[in-house]
Amino acid sequence: IKTASVLGQEFTVEILSSILLKNSKIDQESTNNYLLAGEKETIWEALTEIRYIFKHALIREAVYEMQLKRQIRTLHQLAAESIEELYQSELEPHYFELAEHYEKAQISDKAIYYLKKAGKMKGGARFIHVLATCPTGWRIGSEMSVKIARTAVQTNAFPLYEVEDGIHYTLNYKGHRKVKEYLTQQGRFNHL
């Protein structure tokens, strides 16, 4: 579970197998048994024959965080090296992933190298900033989540915009409602 947690919420059998073989000398049959045991214990589930997903992000995060930092760095390095070996003829779709693993392995020169490669890809880097409501923390009913998210946009508390080439931005929607409407719908602002 510790090794899989380093690969993220979703992971491929191929990369996991490669890391386990390098790090623990675990063969493919043992890896398959390991995956089946994880499914049986509802730790993860198969998305396809070759791709798995952790059932809960908190499980993955807890397992990841409880490891020694040195071990995490080693596993990230092994993950990056495995990706480079497995996909050597088709690395481009993995540039961001490689940069992240090398950054977390504290191998800065490789992380920078892959970030630069990713930036030169057709279409370049992408980033999506999403407002995700939290009914418990915001003290709202879960049925209010969509309404409050819309109100955030309509009051410009959370503007909808696009940035091109990291410089030019376009505001896609200009709301005309008062921010007070957004704040008063949430219990977390009752003290204001």
C-alpha angles and dihedrals in degrees: 000000000000093000094047091049090064091059094062136245090316124036140175124238090227095059093040091050091050093051093046091050092049097041104034105012089242112161128220095263091053090047090054090050089049090053092048091050090051090052092047090052090047092239092128140352135216116258090182134345089278104031130065135184130203109247092225129024091216092060092052092045094048093049091046095049096047092063124095112264090236090056092048091052091049093049092048090051091050090048092053093046091048092052090049091051098042097045101028093133093047108032099139097087088052100051095105092045091049092049091051094049093047091046091052090045086054092238095137100177092057092043091053091045092056094042089055090048090049091051091055094052117115105276092014127223123342131206128183120193111200130187108225115188120221110209094193097045094039092046095233134127113261088239087065095058098095093041092052093046089053091048089052089059095041091054094043090240084125108022123206109228145144128221120206123200089351091283116062119064134188123201103220098191131024110201122208102194122105119260088231088073090059094046098045093055090066127072092212089074097048091111092063 
